[in-house]
Amino acid sequence: MAINRTPVLKRCRSLDLDPIVLGYTKTSNRKNVRQSRRISEYGLQLREKQRAKFIYGVLERQFHNLYTKADRMQGPTGENLMSLLELRLDNVVYRLGFAKTRKEARQTVSHGHITVNGGRVDIPSYRVKEGDVIAVADKAKDLLVIKSALVSSESQQVPAWLEVNIEKLQGTVLSVPTRDQISLDIQEQLIVELYSK
């Protein structure tokens, strides 16, 4: 399995991302000393794709497969792509507040601490559907990682397409997210233009 081992703050600096988008509260002391040269159209499109891949923790092959699925679906391809990325199980666990970051959510899912509709699922890329109930497994409810994530996520707002019950440690997918319900600053149209060349 391929793993991206790039330091998070360094990658955030190179992609002009705020680490808070990824769930990190750290900030870098280094200044971004890039020369102010003009970026080409292709460079803008590529950087936008790299930003989306980095935010969601998806590598190139998975991202391309998601784009292909989004292209086959009805409706705008860019909005379909963002919906597919949001419906990944590791992202839903992060959005529900059961993990501090998407990387932590991915590990929580991989270790089998999350159930979907009562059955254990250990695949982070599992696509949840409308009406699915995502819960923390009974054995994992006392884990320090999940408890600390719940404490730190109290200030984080759960999106409108999800519903969470903190007492039962479970959440429900109310609907498929639309583009206006996804608060990330990604210009998905640039990604569509890049892949459609």
C-alpha positions as CSV (number, residue, x, y, z in Angstrom):
1,M,0.0,0.0,0.0
2,A,1.4,3.4,-0.9
3,I,1.7,6.0,1.8
4,N,2.2,9.7,1.5
5,R,4.9,10.6,4.0
6,T,5.2,14.3,3.1
7,P,5.3,16.6,6.2
8,V,1.9,18.1,6.6
9,L,2.9,21.7,7.3
10,K,5.4,21.7,4.4
11,R,2.8,20.4,2.0
12,C,0.2,22.9,3.2
13,R,2.7,25.7,2.6
14,S,3.4,24.6,-0.9
15,L,-0.3,24.2,-1.8
16,D,-1.4,27.5,0.0
17,L,-3.6,25.6,2.4
18,D,-4.5,26.5,6.0
19,P,-3.6,23.4,8.2
20,I,-7.0,24.0,10.0
21,V,-8.7,22.6,6.9
22,L,-7.0,19.3,7.6
23,G,-7.8,19.4,11.3
24,Y,-4.3,20.5,12.5
25,T,-3.9,23.4,14.9
26,K,-0.2,23.8,14.4
27,T,1.1,26.7,12.3
28,S,4.4,27.0,10.6
29,N,7.0,29.6,11.6
30,R,8.5,29.6,8.1
31,K,7.5,32.1,5.6
32,N,6.5,31.1,2.1
33,V,9.4,32.5,0.0
34,R,8.1,31.7,-3.4
35,Q,9.0,33.9,-6.3
36,S,6.1,35.8,-7.6
37,R,6.1,34.4,-11.1
38,R,2.9,33.8,-13.0
39,I,1.5,30.3,-12.8
40,S,0.2,28.8,-16.1
41,E,-3.3,27.6,-16.6
42,Y,-2.1,24.0,-16.4
43,G,-0.2,24.8,-13.2
44,L,-3.4,26.2,-11.6
45,Q,-5.4,23.1,-12.6
46,L,-2.7,20.7,-11.4
47,R,-2.4,22.5,-8.0
48,E,-6.2,22.4,-7.5
49,K,-6.1,18.6,-8.1
50,Q,-3.2,18.2,-5.7
51,R,-5.0,20.3,-3.1
52,A,-8.1,18.0,-3.3
53,K,-6.1,14.9,-3.2
54,F,-4.1,16.1,-0.2
55,I,-7.1,17.3,1.8
56,Y,-9.0,14.0,1.4
57,G,-5.8,11.8,1.7
58,V,-6.4,10.1,-1.7
59,L,-3.6,9.0,-4.0
60,E,-3.6,9.4,-7.8
61,R,-5.2,6.1,-8.9
62,Q,-8.1,6.3,-6.4
63,F,-8.7,10.0,-7.4
64,H,-8.7,9.2,-11.1
65,N,-11.1,6.3,-10.5
66,L,-13.4,8.6,-8.5
67,Y,-13.3,11.2,-11.4
68,T,-14.2,8.5,-13.9
69,K,-17.3,7.5,-11.7
70,A,-18.2,11.2,-11.3
71,D,-18.0,11.6,-15.1
72,R,-20.4,8.7,-15.7
73,M,-23.0,10.1,-13.2
74,Q,-25.7,12.5,-14.2
75,G,-25.1,16.1,-13.4
76,P,-22.0,18.3,-13.3
77,T,-18.9,16.2,-13.0
78,G,-17.1,18.5,-10.5
79,E,-20.0,18.5,-8.1
80,N,-20.3,14.7,-8.4
81,L,-16.6,14.3,-7.7
82,M,-16.9,16.4,-4.5
83,S,-19.9,14.4,-3.4
84,L,-18.0,11.1,-3.9
85,L,-15.1,12.4,-1.9
86,E,-17.3,13.6,0.9
87,L,-19.1,10.2,1.1
88,R,-15.9,8.2,1.8
89,L,-16.2,6.5,5.2
90,D,-13.0,8.1,6.6
91,N,-14.2,11.6,5.7
92,V,-17.7,10.9,7.3
93,V,-16.0,9.7,10.5
94,Y,-14.0,13.0,10.5
95,R,-17.0,15.1,9.8
96,L,-19.0,13.4,12.6
97,G,-16.2,14.4,15.0
98,F,-15.0,10.8,15.9
99,A,-11.5,11.8,14.8
100,K,-9.4,15.0,14.9
101,T,-8.1,14.6,11.4
102,R,-8.8,12.7,8.2
103,K,-5.6,10.6,8.7
104,E,-6.7,9.7,12.2
105,A,-10.2,8.8,10.9
106,R,-8.6,6.6,8.2
107,Q,-6.6,4.7,10.9
108,T,-9.7,4.4,13.1
109,V,-11.6,2.8,10.3
110,S,-8.7,0.6,9.3
111,H,-8.4,-0.8,12.8
112,G,-12.1,-1.8,12.7
113,H,-13.4,0.6,15.3
114,I,-16.3,1.8,13.1
115,T,-19.5,0.1,12.1
116,V,-21.9,0.9,9.3
117,N,-25.5,-0.3,9.9
118,G,-24.3,-2.6,12.6
119,G,-21.6,-4.4,10.6
120,R,-17.9,-3.7,11.0
121,V,-16.2,-1.9,8.1
122,D,-12.4,-1.6,7.9
123,I,-12.2,0.0,4.4
124,P,-11.6,3.8,4.6
125,S,-12.7,4.3,1.0
126,Y,-16.1,2.6,1.6
127,R,-18.8,4.8,0.1
128,V,-21.7,5.4,2.5
129,K,-25.2,5.9,1.3
130,E,-28.2,7.9,2.3
131,G,-29.7,6.5,5.5
132,D,-26.6,4.6,6.6
133,V,-25.9,4.7,10.4
134,I,-22.2,5.1,11.2
135,A,-21.2,4.2,14.8
136,V,-18.2,3.6,17.0
137,A,-17.9,-0.1,17.8
138,D,-18.7,-1.2,21.3
139,K,-15.1,-2.3,22.1
140,A,-13.8,1.1,20.9
141,K,-16.1,3.4,22.8
142,D,-13.6,3.8,25.7
143,L,-10.6,4.5,23.4
144,L,-8.7,7.6,24.4
145,V,-8.3,8.7,20.8
146,I,-12.0,8.8,20.2
147,K,-12.8,10.5,23.5
148,S,-10.2,13.2,22.9
149,A,-11.5,13.7,19.3
150,L,-15.0,14.2,20.7
151,V,-13.7,16.8,23.2
152,S,-11.8,18.7,20.5
153,S,-14.7,18.6,18.0
154,E,-17.3,20.2,20.2
155,S,-16.6,23.5,18.6
156,Q,-16.7,21.9,15.1
157,Q,-20.0,22.1,13.4
158,V,-21.4,18.9,11.8
159,P,-22.6,19.5,8.2
160,A,-26.3,19.7,7.4
161,W,-26.2,16.4,5.5
162,L,-25.1,14.5,8.6
163,E,-26.8,14.0,12.0
164,V,-24.8,13.0,15.1
165,N,-25.8,11.6,18.4
166,I,-22.8,12.1,20.8
167,E,-24.3,10.0,23.7
168,K,-24.7,6.9,21.5
169,L,-21.5,7.7,19.5
170,Q,-23.3,7.3,16.2
171,G,-24.3,9.4,13.2
172,T,-26.7,9.1,10.3
173,V,-26.2,10.2,6.6
174,L,-29.3,12.2,6.0
175,S,-28.7,12.9,2.3
176,V,-26.0,13.0,-0.4
177,P,-24.1,16.3,0.1
178,T,-24.6,19.0,-2.5
179,R,-21.8,21.4,-3.5
180,D,-23.1,24.3,-1.4
181,Q,-23.0,22.0,1.7
182,I,-19.3,21.3,1.2
183,S,-17.4,24.1,2.8
184,L,-14.0,23.5,1.3
185,D,-12.4,26.1,-0.9
186,I,-11.7,23.9,-3.9
187,Q,-12.5,24.9,-7.5
188,E,-13.6,21.6,-8.9
189,Q,-14.1,23.0,-12.3
190,L,-10.3,23.3,-12.7
191,I,-9.9,19.6,-11.9
192,V,-12.6,18.7,-14.6
193,E,-10.7,20.9,-17.1
194,L,-7.4,19.1,-16.3
195,Y,-8.8,15.6,-16.8
196,S,-10.8,16.5,-19.9
197,K,-7.8,17.5,-21.9
